Amino acid sequence: MHEGFIRYIEDDIAQHGFKLKEYNSMIKLGRSKVNGYLDDTKKELAFARIDDVESWLSVLVHEYSHFRQHTNGKFNNGNNYFDIVDQWINKKKEYSDKTLDRAFRFVRNCELDCERGALKIIDEFGLSIDKKLYIQKAAAYVYLYFYARKHRRWHGKRAHYRYKTIYSLMPTTLRGRFNTIPDEIMEIFEKKLGVE
């Protein structure tokens, strides 16, 4: 089943000139290590086939949802905002608070839309992914952008989705706008991921 889904993605993205890249370890992107990415410049969709099947399959679904956003023209005018967040987090460039707030809001909205699209993909293909757990980890990912904006970092030694104490506190729906982060969620992020 999973291999058929992977072949489907390969065929679909190839129609748009993209290639699927599969890794057997975390993927190094600049100063960060990630489980997956979509690069519309290099025309690559990549994922790391690590951990359990449900984990790497969830990453693949997420990145494929970003691909669908790209082909539908959603959020394509925001590449500058993604660059602003990346450059600022990695301390390559400084920006005004107004610019940072705008960039983080745009990227957060893009990720929330992506996660909602990922849920549709899970249903569309009948994938064996625990949707409640996926939603909770997705919500943690969207909220992570508030933590990153406040502390200028993504996480400490372990990623946020590795902490059950973080994702178990998350909502079990992606309804709403995620325009603010509840204090108790920011506190648990700070406790588990650290502050600078």
C-alpha positions in Angstrom: 0.0 0.0 0.0 2.7 2.5 1.0 4.8 1.6 -2.0 1.8 2.3 -4.3 1.3 5.7 -2.7 5.0 6.5 -3.2 4.8 5.5 -6.9 1.6 7.6 -7.3 3.5 10.6 -5.9 6.5 10.0 -8.1 4.3 9.9 -11.2 2.2 12.9 -10.1 5.2 15.2 -9.3 7.1 14.1 -12.5 4.3 15.6 -14.5 5.4 19.0 -13.1 9.2 18.3 -13.5 9.7 17.3 -9.9 11.7 14.4 -8.6 11.1 12.3 -5.4 14.2 11.9 -3.2 14.3 9.3 -0.5 16.9 9.4 2.3 17.7 6.8 5.0 18.7 9.4 7.6 17.8 13.0 8.6 18.3 15.4 5.7 20.8 18.3 6.2 19.5 21.6 5.0 21.9 24.4 5.8 22.4 24.4 9.6 19.3 22.3 10.1 18.4 18.6 9.9 14.9 17.9 8.6 12.7 14.8 7.9 11.5 16.2 4.6 11.2 19.2 2.3 9.7 20.6 -0.9 12.1 22.7 -3.0 10.3 24.3 -5.9 13.6 25.8 -7.2 15.4 22.4 -7.4 12.1 20.7 -8.2 12.5 18.1 -5.4 10.2 16.5 -2.9 12.3 14.7 -0.3 11.6 12.6 2.8 13.7 10.6 5.2 12.5 7.0 5.5 13.4 6.7 9.2 11.6 5.7 12.4 8.4 3.8 12.1 6.3 3.6 8.9 3.6 5.9 10.2 6.2 8.6 11.1 8.0 8.8 7.7 4.7 8.3 5.8 3.3 11.3 7.7 6.3 13.4 6.6 5.8 12.3 3.0 2.1 13.2 3.2 3.0 16.6 4.6 5.5 17.3 1.8 3.1 16.1 -0.9 0.5 18.4 0.5 3.0 21.3 0.1 3.5 20.1 -3.5 -0.3 20.3 -4.1 -0.3 23.8 -2.6 2.5 24.7 -5.0 0.7 23.3 -8.1 -2.5 25.1 -7.1 -0.7 28.4 -6.7 -1.4 28.6 -3.0 1.2 30.6 -1.0 3.5 30.8 -4.1 3.9 34.5 -3.6 5.4 34.1 -0.2 8.9 32.7 -0.9 10.3 35.9 0.5 8.6 35.2 3.8 10.0 31.7 4.1 13.5 33.2 3.4 12.9 35.9 6.0 12.0 33.3 8.7 15.0 31.1 7.7 17.5 33.9 7.6 16.4 35.4 10.9 16.3 32.0 12.7 19.7 31.2 11.5 21.0 34.6 12.5 22.0 35.5 8.9 20.0 38.7 8.7 18.0 41.1 11.0 14.5 42.3 10.2 12.0 44.7 11.9 9.5 43.2 14.3 6.7 44.2 11.8 8.4 42.3 9.0 9.1 39.2 11.2 5.5 39.2 12.5 4.1 39.3 8.9 6.5 36.6 7.7 5.8 34.2 10.6 2.1 34.7 10.2 2.3 33.9 6.5 4.4 30.8 7.0 2.2 29.6 9.9 -0.9 30.0 7.7 0.8 28.1 4.9 1.7 25.3 7.3 -1.8 25.1 8.7 -3.3 25.0 5.2 -0.8 22.2 4.4 -1.7 20.2 7.4 -5.4 20.5 6.5 -4.5 19.3 3.0 -2.5 16.4 4.4 -5.6 15.2 6.3 -7.5 15.1 3.0 -4.7 13.1 1.4 -4.8 10.6 4.3 -8.5 10.1 3.6 -8.2 10.2 -0.2 -5.6 7.3 -0.2 -6.9 5.5 2.9 -3.5 5.7 4.5 -2.9 3.9 7.8 -2.0 7.0 9.8 -3.6 7.7 13.2 -5.4 11.0 12.3 -5.8 12.1 15.9 -2.1 11.8 16.6 -1.3 13.4 13.2 -3.6 16.4 14.0 -2.0 16.8 17.5 1.6 16.7 16.0 0.4 19.1 13.2 -1.0 21.5 15.7 2.3 21.4 17.7 4.1 22.2 14.5 2.0 25.2 13.7 2.3 26.4 17.3 6.1 25.9 17.1 6.3 29.0 14.9 5.2 31.1 17.9 8.0 29.6 20.0 10.5 30.1 17.2 9.4 33.8 16.8 9.8 34.4 20.5 13.1 32.5 21.1 14.7 32.6 17.6 15.2 28.9 17.5 13.3 25.8 16.4 14.1 23.4 19.3 16.8 22.0 21.5 18.4 18.6 21.2 15.1 16.9 20.4 12.4 18.0 18.0 9.0 19.1 19.4 7.2 16.1 17.9 9.3 13.7 19.9 7.8 14.9 23.2 4.5 13.3 24.1 4.2 15.9 26.8 4.0 18.5 24.0 1.8 16.9 21.4 -0.6 15.3 23.9 -1.7 18.8 25.0 -2.6 19.8 21.5 -6.1 20.0 20.1 -7.6 17.1 18.2 -8.9 19.3 15.4 -7.3 21.8 13.1 -10.3 24.1 13.2 -9.7 27.7 14.0 -7.0 30.2 12.9 -4.1 29.5 15.2 -3.5 33.2 15.5 -2.3 33.0 19.1 -0.7 30.4 21.3 -2.2 29.5 24.6 0.1 30.4 27.5 0.2 26.8 28.8 1.4 25.6 25.4 4.1 28.2 25.2 5.2 27.2 28.7 5.5 23.5 27.8 7.5 24.4 24.7 9.8 26.5 26.7 10.2 23.8 29.4 10.9 21.0 26.9 12.7 22.9 24.1 14.5 25.5 26.2 14.9 29.2 25.9 17.7 31.5 24.8 
